[in-house]
């Protein structure tokens, strides 16, 4: 299959490109700069020049390929509303181009919240709070399954990691520890963060492109949840800084999210699609130390 990917030069996207290419797929990757284009091509894809705001480029690429994966997000946490709106317009452009074709369109989403238990794939997406708009965007795309698009949402946990490369939201804890001289956590630190190795996540995106059922959500979770205190403690040990509770506001717009207990399970995903995470855990990667800048 020939697959178009937004965010193809990113931490997750570049690994998804490698996974698809390794399994015989041809990939077109969106790249907004020469540097991004070089990363896309190094991963084995053909670069398509443009950004999320270039809706004509997105539409054209979707028409030319056998399916699409959306991964790009500006990550401007100082203006989440703008970033979420931009993402929504981009996904709509791709999705509209695929209506009636039966082609797959897999999007990145986030694990949701369930009170008193780990969230499952059947729990509704979160549509409230600072990132609720992303849930609204995702559901709108999933609903295209009734219009001849084989849509799927890969729900990613807070920390998509690989040692010496990236740690997802745990990377924010690392950066804060370096900048403030303390390894910080919110509340009593008992709130749980699910996680997945980025190469395991990439294999799930491939599975959804190859055989995902229309309108399906899957949880890319290898560990249901490690406590924020445990993560902060390991980071503190590795950076030789004290571990300390801080108010949620210390983490800016993400503080409220960091204070929520949000475990998630992937039992249904594993049983239904044969997904088998095999790479190291977030705890293992954090204990390896030598965090990149």
DOKOLBA-763321 format. One record per residue (C-alpha): residue number from 1; residue in three letters; x, y, z. Coordinates in Angstrom, 1 decimal, always signed. Example, Ala and Ser with C-alpha at 12.3 -4.5 7.8 and 13.67 -1.06 7.14 Angstrom:
<atoms>
   num   residu     east    north       up
     1      ALA    +12.3     -4.5     +7.8
     2      SER    +13.7     -1.1     +7.1
</atoms>
This chain:
<atoms>
   num   residu     east    north       up
     1      UNK     +0.0     +0.0     +0.0
     2      UNK     +1.0     +3.6     -0.5
     3      UNK     +0.4     +5.5     +2.7
     4      UNK     +0.4     +9.3     +3.3
     5      UNK     +1.6    +10.4     +6.8
     6      UNK     +1.5    +13.7     +8.5
     7      UNK     +4.1    +14.2    +11.3
     8      UNK     +6.3    +11.8     +9.4
     9      UNK     +9.5    +13.4    +10.7
    10      UNK     +8.5    +13.4    +14.4
    11      UNK     +9.5    +11.1    +17.2
    12      UNK     +6.5     +8.8    +16.6
    13      UNK     +6.1     +9.4    +12.9
    14      UNK     +9.6     +8.6    +11.9
    15      UNK     +9.2     +5.2    +13.6
    16      UNK     +5.9     +4.6    +11.9
    17      UNK     +7.5     +5.3     +8.6
    18      UNK    +10.3     +2.8     +9.3
    19      UNK     +7.7     +0.2    +10.4
    20      UNK     +5.6     +0.6     +7.3
    21      UNK     +8.6     +0.5     +4.9
    22      UNK    +10.0     -2.6     +6.7
    23      UNK     +6.7     -4.4     +5.9
    24      UNK     +6.7     -3.5     +2.2
    25      UNK     +4.6     -0.3     +2.2
    26      UNK     +5.4     +2.8     +0.2
    27      UNK     +5.2     +6.0     +2.2
    28      UNK     +4.7     +9.7     +1.5
    29      UNK     +5.6    +11.9     +4.4
    30      UNK     +4.5    +15.5     +5.0
    31      UNK     +7.5    +17.8     +5.6
    32      UNK     +7.3    +21.5     +6.3
    33      UNK    +11.1    +22.3     +6.0
    34      UNK    +14.2    +21.0     +4.3
    35      UNK    +15.4    +19.5     +7.7
    36      UNK    +12.1    +17.7     +8.1
    37      UNK    +12.2    +16.4     +4.5
    38      UNK    +15.7    +15.0     +5.2
    39      UNK    +14.4    +13.1     +8.2
    40      UNK    +11.5    +11.8     +6.3
    41      UNK    +13.7    +10.5     +3.5
    42      UNK    +16.2     +9.1     +6.0
    43      UNK    +13.4     +7.0     +7.4
    44      UNK    +12.6     +5.6     +4.0
    45      UNK     +9.7     +7.7     +2.8
    46      UNK     +9.2    +10.3     +0.0
    47      UNK     +8.9    +13.8     +1.3
    48      UNK     +5.8    +15.9     +0.4
    49      UNK     +6.5    +19.6     +1.1
    50      UNK     +3.9    +21.3     +3.2
    51      UNK     +2.5    +21.9     +6.6
    52      UNK     -0.8    +21.2     +8.4
    53      UNK     -2.2    +24.5     +7.1
    54      UNK     -1.6    +23.6     +3.5
    55      UNK     -5.0    +21.9     +3.0
    56      UNK     -4.7    +21.6     -0.7
    57      UNK     -1.4    +19.6     -0.3
    58      UNK     -3.1    +17.3     +2.2
    59      UNK     -6.1    +16.7     +0.0
    60      UNK     -3.9    +16.0     -3.0
    61      UNK     -1.7    +13.5     -1.2
    62      UNK     -4.8    +11.7     +0.2
    63      UNK     -6.2    +11.3     -3.3
    64      UNK     -2.9     +9.9     -4.6
    65      UNK     -2.4     +7.2     -1.9
    66      UNK     -4.1     +4.1     -0.6
    67      UNK     -4.7     +5.5     +2.8
    68      UNK     -3.4     +7.9     +5.4
    69      UNK     -2.1     +8.3     +9.0
    70      UNK     -2.4    +11.5    +10.9
    71      UNK     +0.2    +12.2    +13.6
    72      UNK     +1.1    +15.8    +13.3
    73      UNK     +0.4    +18.3    +16.1
    74      UNK     +2.1    +21.7    +16.7
    75      UNK     +2.7    +20.9    +20.4
    76      UNK     +2.3    +24.7    +21.2
    77      UNK     +1.0    +24.2    +24.7
    78      UNK     +0.8    +28.0    +25.1
    79      UNK     -2.0    +28.1    +22.6
    80      UNK     -3.7    +24.8    +22.7
    81      UNK     -6.9    +26.1    +21.2
    82      UNK     -5.1    +27.2    +18.0
    83      UNK     -3.2    +24.0    +17.8
    84      UNK     -6.3    +21.8    +18.2
    85      UNK     -8.2    +23.9    +15.6
    86      UNK     -5.3    +23.5    +13.1
    87      UNK     -5.2    +19.8    +13.6
    88      UNK     -9.0    +19.5    +13.1
    89      UNK     -8.9    +21.3     +9.8
    90      UNK     -6.1    +19.1     +8.6
    91      UNK     -7.8    +15.9     +9.5
    92      UNK    -11.0    +17.1     +7.9
    93      UNK     -9.2    +17.8     +4.7
    94      UNK     -7.7    +14.3     +4.5
    95      UNK    -10.9    +12.6     +5.7
    96      UNK    -13.1    +14.4     +3.2
    97      UNK    -10.8    +13.4     +0.3
    98      UNK    -11.2     +9.7     +1.3
    99      UNK    -15.0     +9.6     +1.6
   100      UNK    -16.5     +6.8     -0.4
   101      UNK    -13.1     +5.2     -1.2
   102      UNK    -13.0     +2.5     +1.5
   103      UNK     -9.4     +3.5     +2.2
   104      UNK     -8.0     +3.4     +5.7
   105      UNK     -7.4     +6.6     +7.7
   106      UNK     -5.8     +6.1    +11.1
   107      UNK     -5.4     +9.1    +13.4
   108      UNK     -3.6     +9.6    +16.7
   109      UNK     -5.7    +10.1    +19.7
   110      UNK     -5.3     +9.9    +23.5
   111      UNK     -6.2     +7.4    +26.1
   112      UNK     -9.4     +8.5    +27.9
   113      UNK    -10.5     +8.6    +31.6
   114      UNK    -12.6     +6.1    +33.4
   115      UNK    -13.5     +6.6    +37.1
   116      UNK    -12.1     +3.9    +39.4
   117      UNK    -10.7     +1.6    +36.8
   118      UNK     -8.3     +1.5    +33.8
   119      UNK     -9.9     +3.0    +30.7
   120      UNK    -10.8     +0.6    +27.8
   121      UNK    -11.1     +1.1    +24.1
   122      UNK    -14.9     +1.2    +24.4
   123      UNK    -14.8     +4.2    +26.8
   124      UNK    -15.8     +7.5    +25.1
   125      UNK    -13.2    +10.0    +24.2
   126      UNK    -12.7    +12.9    +26.6
   127      UNK    -14.3    +16.0    +25.1
   128      UNK    -13.8    +18.4    +28.0
   129      UNK    -10.9    +20.1    +29.6
   130      UNK     -7.8    +21.7    +28.0
   131      UNK     -7.3    +19.0    +25.3
   132      UNK    -11.0    +18.0    +25.0
   133      UNK    -11.1    +19.5    +21.5
   134      UNK     -8.8    +16.8    +20.3
   135      UNK    -11.4    +14.2    +21.4
   136      UNK    -14.0    +16.1    +19.4
   137      UNK    -11.7    +16.1    +16.3
   138      UNK    -11.1    +12.4    +16.7
   139      UNK    -14.7    +11.5    +17.0
   140      UNK    -15.6    +13.5    +13.9
   141      UNK    -13.1    +11.5    +11.9
   142      UNK    -14.2     +8.1    +13.4
   143      UNK    -17.8     +9.0    +12.3
   144      UNK    -16.6     +9.0     +8.6
   145      UNK    -16.8     +5.2     +8.9
   146      UNK    -20.4     +5.6     +7.9
   147      UNK    -19.3     +7.4     +4.7
   148      UNK    -17.0     +4.9     +3.2
   149      UNK    -13.7     +5.6     +5.1
   150      UNK    -12.0     +2.8     +7.1
   151      UNK    -11.3     +5.1    +10.0
   152      UNK     -9.5     +4.2    +13.2
   153      UNK     -8.0     +6.0    +16.2
   154      UNK     -4.9     +4.8    +17.9
   155      UNK     -5.2     +6.1    +21.5
   156      UNK     -1.7     +7.0    +22.8
   157      UNK     -0.8     +7.2    +26.5
   158      UNK     +1.0    +10.1    +28.2
   159      UNK     +4.4     +8.8    +27.6
   160      UNK     +5.5     +7.4    +24.3
   161      UNK     +9.2     +6.6    +25.0
   162      UNK    +12.5     +5.1    +23.8
   163      UNK    +15.6     +5.3    +25.9
   164      UNK    +18.1     +8.0    +24.9
   165      UNK    +15.5     +9.4    +22.4
   166      UNK    +12.2    +10.5    +23.9
   167      UNK    +10.1    +10.0    +27.0
   168      UNK     +6.7    +11.6    +26.1
   169      UNK     +5.2    +13.6    +28.9
   170      UNK     +7.8    +12.0    +31.3
   171      UNK    +10.2    +14.2    +29.3
   172      UNK     +8.6    +17.2    +30.7
   173      UNK     +9.4    +15.9    +34.2
   174      UNK    +13.0    +15.4    +33.1
   175      UNK    +13.2    +19.0    +31.7
   176      UNK    +11.6    +20.4    +34.8
   177      UNK    +14.1    +18.6    +37.1
   178      UNK    +17.0    +20.0    +35.1
   179      UNK    +15.7    +23.5    +35.1
   180      UNK    +14.3    +23.7    +38.7
   181      UNK    +16.8    +21.4    +40.4
   182      UNK    +13.9    +19.3    +41.8
   183      UNK    +12.2    +16.2    +40.5
   184      UNK     +8.6    +17.3    +40.8
   185      UNK     +5.2    +15.5    +41.2
   186      UNK     +1.7    +16.7    +41.8
   187      UNK     -0.5    +15.8    +44.8
   188      UNK     +0.5    +12.6    +46.6
   189      UNK     +2.0    +11.2    +43.3
   190      UNK     -0.3     +8.2    +43.3
   191      UNK     -1.9     +9.1    +40.0
   192      UNK     -1.0     +6.6    +37.3
   193      UNK     +0.5     +7.3    +33.8
   194      UNK     +0.1     +4.7    +31.1
   195      UNK     +2.9     +4.3    +28.6
   196      UNK     +4.1     +2.6    +25.5
   197      UNK     +7.4     +2.2    +23.7
   198      UNK     +7.3     +4.2    +20.4
   199      UNK     +8.3     +1.1    +18.3
   200      UNK     +5.4     -0.9    +19.8
   201      UNK     +3.1     +2.0    +19.0
   202      UNK     +4.4     +2.1    +15.4
   203      UNK     +3.5     -1.5    +15.0
   204      UNK     -0.1     -0.8    +16.1
   205      UNK     -0.5     +2.0    +13.5
   206      UNK     +0.6     -0.5    +10.8
   207      UNK     -1.9     -3.1    +12.0
   208      UNK     -4.7     -0.6    +11.9
   209      UNK     -3.8     +0.5     +8.4
   210      UNK     -3.6     -3.1     +7.2
   211      UNK     -6.7     -4.6     +9.0
   212      UNK     -8.4     -2.1    +11.3
   213      UNK    -12.2     -2.2    +11.3
   214      UNK    -14.1     +1.0    +10.4
   215      UNK    -14.7     +3.3    +13.3
   216      UNK    -12.5     +1.4    +15.7
   217      UNK    -10.5     +2.8    +18.6
   218      UNK     -7.5     +0.9    +20.0
   219      UNK     -5.3     +1.6    +23.0
   220      UNK     -1.6     +1.7    +22.4
   221      UNK     -0.7     +0.9    +26.0
   222      UNK     +2.0     -1.6    +27.1
   223      UNK     +1.8     -0.7    +30.8
   224      UNK     -1.5     +0.3    +32.4
   225      UNK     +0.0     +2.9    +34.6
   226      UNK     +3.1     +3.8    +36.7
   227      UNK     +2.7     +6.3    +39.5
   228      UNK     +3.9     +9.9    +39.0
   229      UNK     +5.8     +9.6    +42.2
   230      UNK     +7.7     +6.5    +41.0
   231      UNK     +8.6     +8.3    +37.8
   232      UNK     +9.7    +11.4    +39.6
   233      UNK    +11.8     +9.3    +42.1
   234      UNK    +13.7     +7.5    +39.3
   235      UNK    +14.3    +10.8    +37.5
   236      UNK    +15.5    +12.4    +40.7
   237      UNK    +17.9     +9.5    +41.3
   238      UNK    +19.3     +9.7    +37.8
   239      UNK    +19.8    +13.5    +37.9
   240      UNK    +20.8    +13.6    +41.5
   241      UNK    +18.1    +16.1    +42.5
   242      UNK    +15.6    +15.9    +45.4
   243      UNK    +12.1    +14.7    +44.8
   244      UNK     +9.4    +17.2    +45.7
   245      UNK     +5.7    +17.8    +45.5
   246      UNK     +4.7    +20.9    +43.6
   247      UNK     +1.3    +22.5    +42.9
   248      UNK     -0.3    +21.5    +39.5
   249      UNK     +0.2    +25.1    +38.3
   250      UNK     +3.9    +24.6    +38.3
   251      UNK     +3.5    +22.5    +35.1
   252      UNK     +1.5    +25.2    +33.3
   253      UNK     -1.4    +24.3    +31.1
   254      UNK     -0.7    +20.6    +31.6
   255      UNK     -0.7    +20.7    +35.3
   256      UNK     -4.4    +19.7    +35.6
   257      UNK     -3.8    +16.7    +33.4
   258      UNK     -0.7    +15.6    +35.4
   259      UNK     -2.8    +15.5    +38.6
   260      UNK     -5.4    +13.0    +37.2
   261      UNK     -5.2     +9.3    +37.8
   262      UNK     -5.6     +7.9    +34.2
   263      UNK     -4.6     +4.3    +33.8
   264      UNK     -5.6     +2.4    +30.7
   265      UNK     -5.7     -1.1    +29.4
   266      UNK     -5.1     -2.6    +26.0
   267      UNK     -6.5     -6.1    +26.6
   268      UNK     -9.1     -5.8    +23.8
   269      UNK     -6.6     -4.3    +21.4
   270      UNK     -4.2     -7.2    +21.9
   271      UNK     -6.9     -9.9    +21.7
   272      UNK     -8.6     -8.4    +18.6
   273      UNK     -5.5     -7.4    +16.5
   274      UNK     -2.8     -9.6    +17.9
   275      UNK     -0.8     -6.6    +19.0
   276      UNK     +2.1     -7.8    +21.2
   277      UNK     +4.3     -5.0    +22.8
   278      UNK     +7.8     -6.4    +23.2
   279      UNK    +10.1     -3.4    +23.9
   280      UNK    +11.3     -2.1    +27.2
   281      UNK     +9.0     -0.3    +29.6
   282      UNK     +9.0     +3.4    +30.6
   283      UNK    +10.4     +2.4    +34.0
   284      UNK    +13.3     +0.5    +32.3
   285      UNK    +14.0     +3.4    +29.9
   286      UNK    +14.0     +6.0    +32.7
   287      UNK    +16.3     +3.8    +34.8
   288      UNK    +18.8     +3.7    +31.9
   289      UNK    +19.5     +7.4    +32.5
   290      UNK    +21.7     +9.5    +30.2
   291      UNK    +18.7    +11.5    +29.2
   292      UNK    +19.2    +13.6    +26.0
   293      UNK    +18.8    +17.3    +26.0
</atoms>
